[in-house]
Amino acid sequence: MLVTRSRHQRLRSDKTVQKTPRSVKILVKHLVKMVVSKKPKQSDIEIVNQKLKAAGVRLQVVILNYKLYLRGTLPPRPGSTDNQPKQTYLALGLDATPYGYKMSQSKALEIWAALG
């Protein structure tokens, strides 16, 4: 006769899972703190926004949760019932890094050219 164990019994009997050493946990915790603590510089964003303003682009680059967004007054989305332009945030899908700043500036110029 074949005896089958329930899933719960199999999980309880398989004690082969090893715990992570405390030193590794502490190291990971410190590495995460280092990565998260590097806040983006506001001065870099101000430089990008000044360049956009000088070019006549009425969009601004904004940092929210270490991600870059464009903020500006844009026409309503297709299919919406609103007829008036509204202030809108556009997610760029870029991190707040020096590369992201350069790309956000070029995307802002591209979007503004498409609107105008």
Buried (B, 14 or more C-beta within 10 A) or exposed (E): EEEEEEEEEEEEEEEEEEEEEEEEEEEEEEEEEEEEEEEBEEEBBEBBBEBBEEEEBEBBBBBEEBBBBBBBEBEEEEEEEEEEEEEBEBEBEBBBBEEBBEBBBEBBBEBBEEEE
